[in-house]
Amino acid sequence: MHKLYPNAAAALEGVLFDGMTICAGGFGLCGIPERLIDAIRDAGTQDLTIASNNAGIDGEGLGKLLRTRQVKKMISSYVGENKEFERQYLAGELDVEFCPQGTLAERCRAGGAGIPGFYTKTGVGTLVAEGKPVMKFDGEEFILERGIRADLSIIKGWKADEAGNLIFRKTARNFNQPMATAGKVCVAEVEEIVPVGSLDPDQVHLPGIYVNRLILGAPYDKKIEFVTTRERAAA
């Protein structure tokens, strides 16, 4: 199966449509599929439901899609660094489903594994539990969370071979891996593509069976959410 595409726009051709659900990897600005987000923005696809740990920051990451009003609903854990997200939510312009981080990761992993739902203790007795079935196991209450299945997964990897076997770099692995399996189609952008057989099988984090399309996204201009500096000590 041919998986290599020349750019993000080509890799997304034929898979984007209005009203679709997208699982997007990354944590903050770490490990986000920048090229694919830009291509979705440029395509003008509307009424998107996006499952992602957060919504980027103003003008970066998924914040770009919020700015162009292409997002209808966010399923997220942490959104505190995005003023446009806050404005749209408080104005009733954006539907938001808040989900604890671990639960969100497991919902996507479960969806990718064909598990329609699971019970968890996280959120019991809070607003997270409202409207959800409750069961008792060993005398304790657990709430039912549904697995997430998306029309498309967009992820960022560090290195891949031409068959789509993929390695993540350090913390960029956290949400990219479960998001990749939850989509009917998974498109990955990576910093380096090597020939098949170049990667140690024991080091592969995401088998190529989950990756349908692949692009080389490098070079990247690393963005930092919070720059923390200190004064240089006197000599």
N, C-alpha and C positions, 0 to 999 in steps of 0.2 A: 504494500500500500504506500503510495507516494504521500509523504507527510510534510515535506519542505516547501515553504512558500516564500516568495521574494520579499514580502512586507506584510504589515499588519492588515492593511485594507484587503489585500488578496486573500489572506488567511480567513478573514471574516466574511468574504463574499458568499452569499447564498445562505448564511446562517442567521442573519439579523432580521428581525421583524418587530413591528410595534406591538407592545404589550407582553413581550417576552420576559422570562425570569433568568437572571444571570447570577452565578456564584463567582465572586471575585476574590482572589487570594491576596495575601499581604497583611501587614500589621502596621498601622500608622502609614509611614512612607517607606517602610522596609519591605522589600519583596513584592512590590505592587507591579502589575503588568502595565507599565506606562504607555508603551506603544499601542497596545490593544485598546486601552481607555481612550487614547487620542483618536484612534480609528473609529471607535463607536461614536464619539462626539462628532467627528467629521461626517459620518454617515447620517446623522440626524435621527437616529432611531428613537422613538418616543414611548412614553408610558411604561418605562422599565421598572421591574421589581428586582432589586439587587440585594443579595445576601452577602454581607461582608462584615468583618470585625468592626470596621468603622467606615466613615464616609470621606476619608482623606481630610485635607485641610482646605481652607479657602484658596481656590485656584490651582490646587495640586491634587493628583490622584483622582478619586471619584468626585472630589469637589468640583472638577471641571464639568462633570455631567449634571451636577446640581445647579451650577451657574447657568447652564444652557437650558434648564428646566426639562431635561429628558427623563428624569427619575420620578416615578409615581409613588413608589414605596421602597423603604429601606428596612431590611431585617439585620439589625446590628447590635453590638454590645457596647461600644464606646464611641461617642460622637461629640465629645466635649471641646474639640479644637476647631470646630467648623461653624463660624458665625452665620454663614448662609444657610446651613442645615438648620440651625436654631431658629433663624428668621422664618424659613418656610414652614417648619413644624408648628411654631407658635401661631402663625397666620392661618393654619389649617390647609396649607397648600401641599403638604407632604405627609403621606401615611407612614407611620413608624411602628415597627414591631421590635421592642427591646427584648433582647435575649442574652442571658448570662454567657460569658465567653466559652466556658467548657461545654455548655449545653449547645451552643451554636456549632462548635466544632463537631460535636457528636451527632447533631442533627444532619450535618452534611455527610459525615462518615457513614451514618446509618442509611441515608438515602442512596449513597453510592454502593452500599452492600445489599441493597434490596430489602432493608428493614423499614417497614412503614411507620413504626413508632416504638418508643421505649419509655420506661418509667424512671424518674430521677427524683431525688430528694431536694435538689437545688430549686429554690423558689417556693417551696411549700410555705403557706401562710403569708405570702406576699402578693403584690399585684400581678406578678408573673404567673401565678396559679389561677387567676380569674378565668372562669369559663372552661377550664381543662378538667378532664376526668381525674378522679383521685382514687387510688387503690391503697390498701394496707398490706404490707408485707412484714411479717414478724412483729406486728404491733405498731409499725411506723407508717406514716403516710408518704406516698409518692405521687407525683403528678405525671400525666402522660404528655410527652412531647413528640411531635410528628417529625419524621425524617424529611429532609429537603431534597427535592429533585428539581433540577434546573434545565432550561433549554440549552444553556451554554455555560461552560466554565472558562474563565480566563485566568491564567496563572503566570507567575514569573519564576524561572529556574536559573540556576547558575551554569550548568553544563549539561548537554544532552548529546546522544548520538543520533545518527540519521534515522533510526527506527523509533525515536521518541523516548528511549530510556533516559531518565532524567535524575540529576542530582541537584538538591537545593543547598544553599550556602547558609550554614549556621541558623540564626533565628528566622530567616526567610522561609524555613520549612514549616513553621507552625500552622498557618491556615492554608497555605498553598496545597499541601498534600490532601487534606480531606475535601477541599473545594474541587480539586481536579476530578475526583471520582463521582461527584454528584451531578455532573452535567451530561446531557445526552451527547453533546459534542464538547470536547476539551481542546482549547487552543492555548499553546504555551509559547512564551517568548523567553529566550535564554541569552546568556552572554557569550556562550561558545558552543559550537556544534562540531563534534568529532566523528570520525568514521565508526561504523558498527564494529564492535570488538575492542574498541579502545578503552571502554570503561570496565572496571572490575565489577562483576555482577554483585558482589557482596556490598558494594558502595552505592548501588542504585536505590534511590528513595522512592521513585515512582516508575513502575514498569511501563514500557511503551504501549502496552495494550490499552492504557487509559488516555493516551495522547493521540488525538486525531490529526491535528495540524500544528506545525512548528515553524517559528521564525527566529532569525538572529536579530536581537534587538539592540545589541551594543553598537556604539559606545553609549554609556550612561553618565549623566552628570548627577552624582550622588547628592540628594537633597536631605537636609537635616531639619527635623521639626523644631527642636530647641537647641540653639547654640549656647553652650555654657563655657565661659572663659574665666580665667583667674589672673590676677596681676602677677607679673613675673617677680620672683623674690629678688630683693636687693642683693647685689654682689657683696 
